[in-house]
Amino acid sequence: MNKPTFRIRTKEENKLIMDTMEADFGSNVLVAFKEYDFWIKEGKVKEVFTVPKESSDLITKISILEPYSAGIPIGSILSNSFHLEIEGAYMISNYTSKKITVKTVQFLYGKPIFKENITKYEEDFDKNDQIIVIGENKLFYGVGRAEISSRELSSLEENTIVIKGSRKKPLDVGWYLRGGS
């Protein structure tokens, strides 16, 4: 079995990551990464990490030691598309208005968010948009994908799923306790 390699991103990977975040959450989120470089842990999946720019030089110099990883894992690249995960969503959460506030903790258990559990949303969203999920206590819960658009909310029944949870992907902070690494 080949062991994973850890390397700085290519220009194409950098563009893919930045373009995806900007398209999904707006150009303000790019500020969250201005002091970081993206590094890739390449194995079965390309995992994306943020590493402070001043540490990138050191990692490059010690690359002969074949570092396994460094920095903060923010997402993955699969089939030439970038998928934001928990830590990446947390890093951008203060720079976007693409978020909903919920009155339940069920999302932290990998469960969906139903219409009746949404207390507010700051920006209109479309079906399949990624949305930051925040608790009424202002705590960051994770990131989810909308099953419906915000324009449909008023006409739907209370038990309609708005955001699907995920027990297998690291999309909510409860994932760490449910068996994440």
N, C-alpha and C positions, 0 to 999 in steps of 0.2 A: 504494500500500500504506500502510495506517495504521501510524504508529509506536506502539510500546507506551507505555502510560502507567504511571507509578509513583505509587501513592497509598497512604494508610493504609487498613487494612482496615475494612470495615463491622462493625457489631455482629454481624450474622448470620455473616459470615465468621469473626470471632473466635470465636464460639460453636462453629461447625463445627470449626475447627482444635483448639480446646481439648477439646471433647467427644470427638473422634476419638482424640486422643492419650490421654486419660484412659481411654476404653473399651478401647483396644488395649494400653496399657502400665501402667495404674494411676494413681491420683491423685498419687503422688509425683513423676511426671515434670513436672507443671505448675510445680514449683519451678524447673526449668531455665530457665523463660521469665519469671520474675517481674520481671526488670530490663529486659525487652525489649517492644517493640511489634511487631506483625506489619504488614508492608507488602506490598502486592500489585503485582506487575509484570503488567499486563494486556495480553496480546497474543493469540496463538492459544490459549495456555494461560494460566491465572492461576498465576503462580509466587509462592510465599510466601517472604518474607525476614524474618529477625529483625533489628531495629535497636535498639541501646541507647536506652532512653527519653530520655536527655539529648540524643541525636542526632536524635530524632524532631522536636523543636521546630525545630532548625536546618533539617532537610529540608523541613518545612512552610513555613518562611520563604522558602526559596529555590525553592519549587515553581514560581515564575514562569520559572525557568531550565529547567524540565522535566527533572529528573534521570532517568536511565535505570534506575538501580538503586542500592542501598546495602545494607550489612549482609551477612548470611549466608543463602544460599538453603537452606531446610529442607524444601521439598516443593512440591506443586502442588494446585490445586483443579480437578478434572475432573468434569463432570456432577454438580455439587453434592456431591462427596465429596472429602475431603482425603487425599492420598497422601504419606506421609512418605518422604523420600529420604535420601541419605548423611549430609549435615551435620546434619539434624534428628535422625536416629537417633543420631549421635555425641553430640549435646547431651544427649539423655535417657539414654544408655547407663549412666551411673552412678546413675540414679534408678529403675531398674526391675530386676526379677528375671526378666523375660520374655526370657531369652537362653539360647543354647546355646554350648558351647565345642567347637571342632572341631580335629582334629589334621592338617588339610590346608590348603593355601593355594588349592585349586581354586576356591573361591568368589570369590577375587580376580580370577579370569579369566572371570567370568560363568557359571561352570559350577555344576551342582547339587551339593548336599551329600547324600551317601548315608549310610545308617544306620551303616555301619562307621566313618565318619569323625567321629561324634559321641562326645565323651568324657564330657560331662555336660550336663545342663540344670538350671536352678535352679527352674523353676516349670512345672507341667503346662501343656500347650498343646493347643488344638484345631485341627482342619483349618481352613485359611484364616487362622489367627492370624498377625499379624506378629511376628517374633522377631528380636532383636538377635543377630548372629553375632560371636563373639569367638574369636580364635586361642588355642592353648594357651599362647602367649607373653603372654597377656593384652591383646594388641593388638586394637583394634576393626577388624572386617572389613567390616561393613555391616548391612543389614537384609534379611530375606527373608520369604516367606510359606510357612507350613507346608502341605505336601501331604497330611499325615496327622496324626493326634492323637498325643500322647505315650503314651497308653494302648495304642496299637497297636505301639509300637516293639519290645517284647519278642517279639512273634509274627511279625515280618516278616523276610524274608531280608536279608542284609547289603547287597546291591546295590539296595535300595529307595531311591528318592529321597525325602528328607524335606523339603528346602528346594530350590526351583528357583532357579537363578541367572538373571540377565538381562544380555544383551549390549547391550540398547538403552536400558534405564532406568538412571539413576544410583542403584543400590542397594548397590554395593560400592565400596570405595576404589580398586580396580583400574580402575574405569570411567574415571577421569581419564587413565590411561595408555593405555587402549584407544581413545581418540578422543573422550572427553568434552571439555567446554570448561572 
